[in-house]
Amino acid sequence: MPDSNTAVIRPTRETYEPLQQAYDTLNRALFDNALPNCLITLQRHKKSYGYFCGDRFARVDGKLTDEIALNPSHFRNRSQHEVLATLAHEMVHLWQHHFGKPGRGRYHNVEWAEKMKTIGLHPTSTGKENGAETGDVMDHMILTDGAFERAAKKMLARGVVFSWTEQPDKSAEARAEANGETKSGKRVRYVCPHGDTK
């Protein structure tokens, strides 16, 4: 039985309620509330901050919903702004799935790139300026004072935060260190595997 002096913690609720709040807020601010709800999951996908998969889940009555997955392995080493930007990036894939024409397989096409820019995220294949705006492997940059940045600042000011972060696997770090390897300083490139998980 929990100690009566100890605050009750609900990690599942404390993790998923802010994700739903963030989705709802970004949907209103960036997509005129046009996006249908989806199932937001936490999935570890190597070298990826997140992904989208259309019609991934079905309810017992046959109702389908899309999935946006975020990689919790990167919540600890990235800012809340960056995690929210990944959510918005995947929401553009969801928008395109319902209202546009997605590229083949993992390809991020011109329509996707233009929508990204309208919400305040600049697509780039390198994660830096002057990268290609379309391609199979895409990153993005947050545009200063763009629609996304303004919405994210308001959200974070209201206290919508992701308070639970995955802790490092100590045994994996110890093995890497014993082998003379280090994970520190390595930049994980954003790979959005849109479409290849269907």
URVEN-V419277 format. One record per pair of residues at least 6 apart in sequence whose C-alpha atoms are under 7 Angstrom apart, sorted by the first residue. I is the first residue (numbers start at 1). GAP is how many residues later the second one is. Records with the same first field share a line. If there is no record, write none. Layout:
I->GAP + GAP
This chain:
15->147 + 149
18->142 + 143 + 144
26->62 + 125
27->6 + 7 + 8
29->122
30->89 + 117 + 118
35->60
38->27 + 28 + 29
39->26 + 27 + 28 + 29
40->27 + 28 + 29
41->27 + 28 + 29
42->27 + 28 + 29 + 30
43->26 + 27 + 28 + 29
44->27 + 28 + 29
45->26
47->141 + 142 + 143 + 144
48->23 + 142 + 143 + 144
49->21 + 22 + 25 + 37 + 141 + 142
50->19 + 20 + 21 + 36 + 142
51->17 + 18 + 19 + 39 + 141 + 142 + 143
52->15 + 16 + 17 + 38 + 41 + 42 + 142
53->13 + 14 + 15 + 141 + 142 + 144 + 145
54->12 + 13 + 43
55->9 + 10 + 11
56->9 + 10 + 11
57->7 + 8 + 9
58->6 + 7
68->22
72->93 + 94
73->93
75->8 + 90
76->89 + 90
81->71
92->20 + 23 + 24
96->6 + 16
103->6
105->90 + 91
106->30 + 87 + 88 + 89 + 90
107->28 + 29
108->26 + 27 + 28
109->25 + 26
110->24
113->10 + 20 + 21
116->6 + 7
119->28 + 29
120->22 + 23 + 26 + 27 + 28 + 29
121->19 + 20 + 21 + 22 + 27
122->18 + 19 + 20 + 21
123->10 + 15 + 16 + 17 + 18
124->7 + 8 + 9 + 14 + 15 + 16
125->6 + 7 + 8 + 10 + 12 + 13 + 14
126->13
127->12 + 13 + 14
137->54 + 55
138->52 + 53 + 54
139->51 + 52
142->7
143->6
176->6
